[in-house]
Amino acid sequence: MITIAENLTATSPIVAEALKSLDPGPIASIAEKASKAGVDYLDVNLGHGGKRALERLEFVLDVLSTSWGGPLWIDTVDPELMKRAANLWEGGVVLNGYAGGGEREGAIAVAASMELDLVVFLMGKGVPKSFEERLSLATELVERCVNGGVALERIIIDPVLAPLGWIDGQERNADLIKILRALPEVFGVPLRSMVGLSNLLTRSTGQRAARWLEEVFLAMAAGAGLTHVMLDASNEELLKRAKAVTLLSGEGLFAPEEWL
C-alpha cells in the first residue's frame, strides 16, 4: 500500500496562514513529521491558485528541498503549476489530477509530454451515482488519457470516496469497492488506484470521533485491489494499518521487533 500524506493543504488554517505570510516554519514542520512517519509521498495542495500561485509553489518547494527528501503529489488544476513543479522538483512528481471537462483538461498534455504519473478522478461535472455510470466514466476518461499520450501504466484511478454522512454515502462506497475489483477486468491490466481516506468521515458532522471506520474501509479497499491511499500522516494507528497491509500482502520483510 503506497501512502500519501494529505497534511500540506491550503484547507488547513495553519498552512493557509503560512502561505499568506510565506512563513517556512509550518511547512517545514509538516514535511519533517511526514518524513518521520514514513509515508511514501507528500501531497502539495496550495488551493485554487490566484495571482500568487506560482510564488507560493516556488516558496513551498524551496522549503521542502531541506525538509522532505521524497517524491510529491502536485494537487492543482493549473497545468502551468504542474509543469513548473515537475521542472523544479528533482525527487519526482505525480499529477493530482485529471477529471472530465473543465479546467483539469490540461493535465493530460502535461502528463504525456513530461512522462508523469496522473491521477484520474471518476468525475465529470459531478460524481456519477451508480456503479455502471462510474465504471463507464472510468473507461471514457482513461481512453482520453491514453489517446492524449499518457501510458496506461502511468494512470492511477481515484473512484472518489463519498462521506458516510451523504444520504447515499454508504451505497456509493459499497460501489467503490466493486469498482476496484472490476478495474483489472475492464482494462485488462491491474490498474493502480487510490482513495482520499479522510473523505469518509467529515468534521462538519462530528463523525471524526469514529476514525476507526477509516481503518476498516482501508482493509476492505486493499482486499479489493487498492494500491494507494491518501491519509492524515499524524494518525499513527491508521498509518500503521496501511503499512501492515503492505507487509501482509507479501511486500517487504517481517521484522518481529518492529511489529510485535
Contacts in CASP RR format, 6 or more apart in sequence:
PFRMAT RR
TARGET T0000
AUTHOR 0000-0000-0000
METHOD contacts of the structure
MODEL  1
MITIAENLTATSPIVAEALKSLDPGPIASIAEKASKAGVDYLDVNLGHGG
KRALERLEFVLDVLSTSWGGPLWIDTVDPELMKRAANLWEGGVVLNGYAG
GGEREGAIAVAASMELDLVVFLMGKGVPKSFEERLSLATELVERCVNGGV
ALERIIIDPVLAPLGWIDGQERNADLIKILRALPEVFGVPLRSMVGLSNL
LTRSTGQRAARWLEEVFLAMAAGAGLTHVMLDASNEELLKRAKAVTLLSG
EGLFAPEEWL
1 218 0 8 1.000
1 222 0 8 1.000
1 226 0 8 1.000
1 227 0 8 1.000
1 228 0 8 1.000
1 229 0 8 1.000
1 242 0 8 1.000
1 243 0 8 1.000
1 245 0 8 1.000
1 246 0 8 1.000
1 249 0 8 1.000
2 40 0 8 1.000
2 41 0 8 1.000
2 194 0 8 1.000
2 227 0 8 1.000
2 228 0 8 1.000
2 229 0 8 1.000
3 38 0 8 1.000
3 39 0 8 1.000
3 40 0 8 1.000
3 41 0 8 1.000
3 228 0 8 1.000
3 229 0 8 1.000
3 230 0 8 1.000
3 231 0 8 1.000
3 233 0 8 1.000
3 239 0 8 1.000
3 242 0 8 1.000
3 243 0 8 1.000
4 39 0 8 1.000
4 40 0 8 1.000
4 41 0 8 1.000
4 42 0 8 1.000
4 43 0 8 1.000
4 73 0 8 1.000
4 194 0 8 1.000
4 228 0 8 1.000
4 229 0 8 1.000
4 230 0 8 1.000
4 231 0 8 1.000
5 30 0 8 1.000
5 34 0 8 1.000
5 37 0 8 1.000
5 39 0 8 1.000
5 41 0 8 1.000
5 42 0 8 1.000
5 43 0 8 1.000
5 230 0 8 1.000
5 231 0 8 1.000
5 232 0 8 1.000
5 233 0 8 1.000
6 43 0 8 1.000
6 45 0 8 1.000
6 196 0 8 1.000
6 198 0 8 1.000
6 230 0 8 1.000
6 231 0 8 1.000
6 232 0 8 1.000
6 233 0 8 1.000
7 30 0 8 1.000
7 33 0 8 1.000
7 34 0 8 1.000
7 42 0 8 1.000
7 43 0 8 1.000
7 232 0 8 1.000
7 233 0 8 1.000
7 234 0 8 1.000
8 15 0 8 1.000
8 27 0 8 1.000
8 30 0 8 1.000
8 31 0 8 1.000
8 34 0 8 1.000
8 42 0 8 1.000
8 43 0 8 1.000
8 44 0 8 1.000
8 45 0 8 1.000
8 60 0 8 1.000
9 15 0 8 1.000
9 43 0 8 1.000
9 45 0 8 1.000
9 47 0 8 1.000
9 75 0 8 1.000
10 16 0 8 1.000
10 19 0 8 1.000
10 45 0 8 1.000
10 46 0 8 1.000
10 47 0 8 1.000
11 45 0 8 1.000
11 47 0 8 1.000
14 26 0 8 1.000
15 26 0 8 1.000
15 27 0 8 1.000
15 30 0 8 1.000
17 23 0 8 1.000
17 26 0 8 1.000
18 24 0 8 1.000
18 25 0 8 1.000
18 26 0 8 1.000
18 27 0 8 1.000
19 46 0 8 1.000
19 56 0 8 1.000
19 59 0 8 1.000
19 60 0 8 1.000
22 55 0 8 1.000
22 56 0 8 1.000
22 59 0 8 1.000
24 59 0 8 1.000
24 63 0 8 1.000
25 63 0 8 1.000
27 60 0 8 1.000
27 63 0 8 1.000
27 64 0 8 1.000
27 67 0 8 1.000
28 63 0 8 1.000
28 64 0 8 1.000
28 66 0 8 1.000
28 67 0 8 1.000
31 42 0 8 1.000
31 63 0 8 1.000
31 64 0 8 1.000
31 67 0 8 1.000
31 68 0 8 1.000
32 67 0 8 1.000
32 68 0 8 1.000
33 233 0 8 1.000
33 234 0 8 1.000
34 42 0 8 1.000
34 68 0 8 1.000
34 233 0 8 1.000
35 67 0 8 1.000
35 68 0 8 1.000
35 69 0 8 1.000
35 70 0 8 1.000
37 233 0 8 1.000
37 234 0 8 1.000
37 236 0 8 1.000
37 239 0 8 1.000
38 233 0 8 1.000
38 239 0 8 1.000
39 233 0 8 1.000
39 239 0 8 1.000
40 71 0 8 1.000
41 70 0 8 1.000
41 71 0 8 1.000
41 72 0 8 1.000
41 73 0 8 1.000
41 94 0 8 1.000
42 64 0 8 1.000
42 68 0 8 1.000
42 70 0 8 1.000
42 71 0 8 1.000
42 72 0 8 1.000
42 73 0 8 1.000
43 72 0 8 1.000
43 73 0 8 1.000
43 75 0 8 1.000
43 96 0 8 1.000
43 230 0 8 1.000
44 57 0 8 1.000
44 60 0 8 1.000
44 61 0 8 1.000
44 64 0 8 1.000
44 72 0 8 1.000
44 73 0 8 1.000
44 74 0 8 1.000
44 75 0 8 1.000
44 85 0 8 1.000
45 75 0 8 1.000
45 76 0 8 1.000
46 53 0 8 1.000
46 56 0 8 1.000
46 57 0 8 1.000
46 60 0 8 1.000
46 75 0 8 1.000
46 76 0 8 1.000
46 81 0 8 1.000
47 76 0 8 1.000
48 77 0 8 1.000
49 56 0 8 1.000
49 76 0 8 1.000
49 78 0 8 1.000
49 81 0 8 1.000
53 76 0 8 1.000
53 78 0 8 1.000
53 81 0 8 1.000
54 80 0 8 1.000
54 81 0 8 1.000
54 84 0 8 1.000
57 81 0 8 1.000
57 84 0 8 1.000
57 85 0 8 1.000
58 84 0 8 1.000
58 88 0 8 1.000
61 85 0 8 1.000
61 88 0 8 1.000
61 89 0 8 1.000
64 72 0 8 1.000
64 89 0 8 1.000
69 91 0 8 1.000
70 91 0 8 1.000
70 92 0 8 1.000
71 89 0 8 1.000
71 91 0 8 1.000
71 92 0 8 1.000
71 93 0 8 1.000
71 94 0 8 1.000
72 85 0 8 1.000
72 89 0 8 1.000
72 91 0 8 1.000
72 92 0 8 1.000
72 93 0 8 1.000
72 94 0 8 1.000
73 93 0 8 1.000
73 94 0 8 1.000
73 95 0 8 1.000
73 96 0 8 1.000
73 119 0 8 1.000
73 230 0 8 1.000
74 81 0 8 1.000
74 82 0 8 1.000
74 85 0 8 1.000
74 86 0 8 1.000
74 93 0 8 1.000
74 94 0 8 1.000
74 95 0 8 1.000
74 96 0 8 1.000
75 96 0 8 1.000
75 97 0 8 1.000
76 82 0 8 1.000
76 96 0 8 1.000
77 97 0 8 1.000
77 103 0 8 1.000
77 104 0 8 1.000
77 107 0 8 1.000
78 103 0 8 1.000
79 106 0 8 1.000
79 107 0 8 1.000
79 109 0 8 1.000
79 110 0 8 1.000
82 93 0 8 1.000
82 95 0 8 1.000
82 107 0 8 1.000
82 110 0 8 1.000
82 116 0 8 1.000
83 110 0 8 1.000
83 114 0 8 1.000
85 93 0 8 1.000
86 92 0 8 1.000
86 93 0 8 1.000
86 95 0 8 1.000
86 110 0 8 1.000
86 114 0 8 1.000
86 116 0 8 1.000
93 116 0 8 1.000
94 116 0 8 1.000
94 117 0 8 1.000
94 118 0 8 1.000
94 119 0 8 1.000
94 156 0 8 1.000
95 107 0 8 1.000
95 110 0 8 1.000
95 111 0 8 1.000
95 116 0 8 1.000
95 117 0 8 1.000
95 118 0 8 1.000
95 119 0 8 1.000
96 119 0 8 1.000
97 104 0 8 1.000
97 107 0 8 1.000
97 118 0 8 1.000
97 119 0 8 1.000
97 120 0 8 1.000
97 121 0 8 1.000
98 104 0 8 1.000
98 105 0 8 1.000
98 106 0 8 1.000
98 107 0 8 1.000
98 108 0 8 1.000
98 111 0 8 1.000
98 118 0 8 1.000
98 119 0 8 1.000
98 120 0 8 1.000
98 121 0 8 1.000
98 141 0 8 1.000
98 145 0 8 1.000
99 120 0 8 1.000
99 121 0 8 1.000
99 122 0 8 1.000
99 123 0 8 1.000
99 124 0 8 1.000
99 141 0 8 1.000
100 121 0 8 1.000
100 123 0 8 1.000
100 124 0 8 1.000
100 141 0 8 1.000
100 144 0 8 1.000
101 124 0 8 1.000
101 125 0 8 1.000
104 121 0 8 1.000
107 118 0 8 1.000
108 118 0 8 1.000
108 144 0 8 1.000
108 145 0 8 1.000
108 148 0 8 1.000
108 149 0 8 1.000
108 150 0 8 1.000
109 148 0 8 1.000
110 116 0 8 1.000
111 117 0 8 1.000
111 118 0 8 1.000
111 145 0 8 1.000
111 150 0 8 1.000
111 154 0 8 1.000
112 148 0 8 1.000
112 149 0 8 1.000
112 150 0 8 1.000
115 151 0 8 1.000
115 154 0 8 1.000
116 154 0 8 1.000
117 154 0 8 1.000
117 155 0 8 1.000
117 156 0 8 1.000
118 145 0 8 1.000
118 150 0 8 1.000
118 154 0 8 1.000
118 155 0 8 1.000
118 156 0 8 1.000
119 156 0 8 1.000
119 157 0 8 1.000
119 158 0 8 1.000
119 194 0 8 1.000
120 138 0 8 1.000
120 141 0 8 1.000
120 142 0 8 1.000
120 145 0 8 1.000
120 155 0 8 1.000
120 156 0 8 1.000
120 157 0 8 1.000
120 158 0 8 1.000
121 158 0 8 1.000
121 160 0 8 1.000
122 128 0 8 1.000
122 134 0 8 1.000
122 137 0 8 1.000
122 138 0 8 1.000
122 141 0 8 1.000
122 157 0 8 1.000
122 158 0 8 1.000
122 159 0 8 1.000
122 160 0 8 1.000
122 179 0 8 1.000
123 137 0 8 1.000
123 160 0 8 1.000
124 137 0 8 1.000
127 134 0 8 1.000
127 160 0 8 1.000
127 162 0 8 1.000
127 172 0 8 1.000
128 134 0 8 1.000
128 136 0 8 1.000
128 137 0 8 1.000
129 168 0 8 1.000
129 172 0 8 1.000
130 175 0 8 1.000
131 175 0 8 1.000
131 178 0 8 1.000
131 179 0 8 1.000
134 159 0 8 1.000
134 175 0 8 1.000
134 179 0 8 1.000
135 179 0 8 1.000
135 182 0 8 1.000
135 186 0 8 1.000
138 157 0 8 1.000
138 159 0 8 1.000
138 179 0 8 1.000
138 183 0 8 1.000
138 186 0 8 1.000
139 186 0 8 1.000
142 152 0 8 1.000
142 155 0 8 1.000
142 157 0 8 1.000
142 187 0 8 1.000
142 191 0 8 1.000
145 155 0 8 1.000
146 152 0 8 1.000
146 155 0 8 1.000
152 187 0 8 1.000
152 189 0 8 1.000
152 191 0 8 1.000
153 189 0 8 1.000
155 191 0 8 1.000
155 192 0 8 1.000
156 191 0 8 1.000
156 192 0 8 1.000
156 193 0 8 1.000
156 194 0 8 1.000
156 227 0 8 1.000
156 228 0 8 1.000
157 183 0 8 1.000
157 191 0 8 1.000
157 192 0 8 1.000
157 193 0 8 1.000
157 194 0 8 1.000
158 193 0 8 1.000
158 194 0 8 1.000
158 195 0 8 1.000
158 196 0 8 1.000
159 176 0 8 1.000
159 179 0 8 1.000
159 180 0 8 1.000
159 193 0 8 1.000
159 195 0 8 1.000
160 176 0 8 1.000
160 199 0 8 1.000
161 173 0 8 1.000
161 176 0 8 1.000
161 195 0 8 1.000
161 196 0 8 1.000
161 197 0 8 1.000
161 199 0 8 1.000
161 200 0 8 1.000
161 217 0 8 1.000
162 168 0 8 1.000
162 169 0 8 1.000
162 172 0 8 1.000
162 173 0 8 1.000
162 176 0 8 1.000
162 199 0 8 1.000
163 169 0 8 1.000
163 199 0 8 1.000
163 200 0 8 1.000
163 201 0 8 1.000
163 202 0 8 1.000
163 205 0 8 1.000
163 207 0 8 1.000
164 170 0 8 1.000
164 173 0 8 1.000
164 200 0 8 1.000
164 201 0 8 1.000
164 207 0 8 1.000
164 213 0 8 1.000
165 202 0 8 1.000
165 205 0 8 1.000
165 207 0 8 1.000
166 172 0 8 1.000
173 200 0 8 1.000
173 217 0 8 1.000
176 195 0 8 1.000
176 221 0 8 1.000
177 220 0 8 1.000
177 221 0 8 1.000
177 224 0 8 1.000
178 224 0 8 1.000
180 193 0 8 1.000
180 221 0 8 1.000
180 224 0 8 1.000
180 225 0 8 1.000
180 226 0 8 1.000
181 224 0 8 1.000
181 225 0 8 1.000
183 190 0 8 1.000
183 191 0 8 1.000
183 193 0 8 1.000
184 190 0 8 1.000
184 191 0 8 1.000
190 225 0 8 1.000
192 227 0 8 1.000
192 228 0 8 1.000
193 225 0 8 1.000
193 226 0 8 1.000
193 227 0 8 1.000
193 228 0 8 1.000
194 226 0 8 1.000
194 227 0 8 1.000
194 228 0 8 1.000
194 229 0 8 1.000
194 230 0 8 1.000
195 221 0 8 1.000
195 226 0 8 1.000
195 228 0 8 1.000
195 229 0 8 1.000
195 230 0 8 1.000
196 229 0 8 1.000
196 230 0 8 1.000
196 231 0 8 1.000
197 214 0 8 1.000
197 217 0 8 1.000
197 218 0 8 1.000
197 229 0 8 1.000
197 230 0 8 1.000
197 231 0 8 1.000
197 232 0 8 1.000
197 238 0 8 1.000
198 214 0 8 1.000
198 230 0 8 1.000
198 231 0 8 1.000
198 232 0 8 1.000
200 213 0 8 1.000
200 214 0 8 1.000
200 217 0 8 1.000
201 207 0 8 1.000
201 208 0 8 1.000
201 210 0 8 1.000
201 211 0 8 1.000
201 213 0 8 1.000
201 214 0 8 1.000
202 208 0 8 1.000
211 235 0 8 1.000
211 238 0 8 1.000
214 231 0 8 1.000
214 235 0 8 1.000
214 238 0 8 1.000
215 237 0 8 1.000
215 238 0 8 1.000
215 241 0 8 1.000
218 226 0 8 1.000
218 229 0 8 1.000
218 238 0 8 1.000
218 241 0 8 1.000
218 242 0 8 1.000
218 245 0 8 1.000
219 241 0 8 1.000
219 245 0 8 1.000
221 229 0 8 1.000
222 245 0 8 1.000
222 249 0 8 1.000
229 242 0 8 1.000
231 238 0 8 1.000
231 239 0 8 1.000
231 242 0 8 1.000
232 238 0 8 1.000
233 239 0 8 1.000
244 259 0 8 1.000
246 252 0 8 1.000
247 254 0 8 1.000
247 259 0 8 1.000
END
